[in-house]
Amino acid sequence: ELHLMFAAFVLAVPMFALIIEYIGYRTKDRRYDALAHEFTKLLSVSFSFTATLGALLTFMLVIFYPRLTQYLVSIFSWTFLPYALLFFAEAGFLYSYYYGWGKFSPRVHLALGLGLNLVGTTLMFIANAWLTFMNSPNGIGAGGELISTWEAVRNFTWMPINVHRMIANVAFGGSIAAAYGAFKFLGARTDEERAHYDWMGYIGNFIAISALLP
């Protein structure tokens, strides 16, 4: 559960950070750029913690459920290498996106943000296939033998969970960003800082509520 919460935050924040940055790029309003940068400050620690929890979860799965792990490997073995490569790509995009703020041209930086979002979403889709297969197995015979890997991935609950998690991630990420803005607002010492974090809390709540409306 902790892993899912941090992963949801890591996947959601780049989505609305990129949109806010793009608005700032189009309007030439530096406030949007500063707000997007503030959102991404929360990502580096969250990403590291998410990766640590994911590695721990995998280790525990192998140790305590070896037969289940072996079976899942036999079904989804071809997805593991792309997942690992995409994970390292996500790390590269994330840190380049954050530490490259103001160092790259706006278009290059926006491209890094787009790459981060595409890679992160693909990672989520792959992991969702493993999860939903256990809830609604597909692509296997009566004895559990593999018939079609693609059908195992595209099981009956895979796409509904993909859509659900996309929306839920944005709602959760927006709420956490709003809470962060509220906390920083309480410790702000100048009117300018208070205005910035008040706006951050407003935008975070707006994003969270907008995601929940559908």
Buried (B, 14 or more C-beta within 10 A) or exposed (E): EEBBBBBBBBBBBBBBBBBBBBBBBEEEEEBBBBBBBBBBEBBBEBBEBBBEBBEEEEEEEEEEEEEEBEBBEEBBEEBEEEBEEBBEBBBBBBBBBBEBBEEBEBEEBBBBBBBBBBBBBBBBBBBBBBBBBEEEBBBBEEEEEBEEBEBBBBBEBBEEBBEEBBBBBBBBBBBBBBBBBBEBBEEBEEEEEBEBBBBBBEBBBEBBEBBEEE
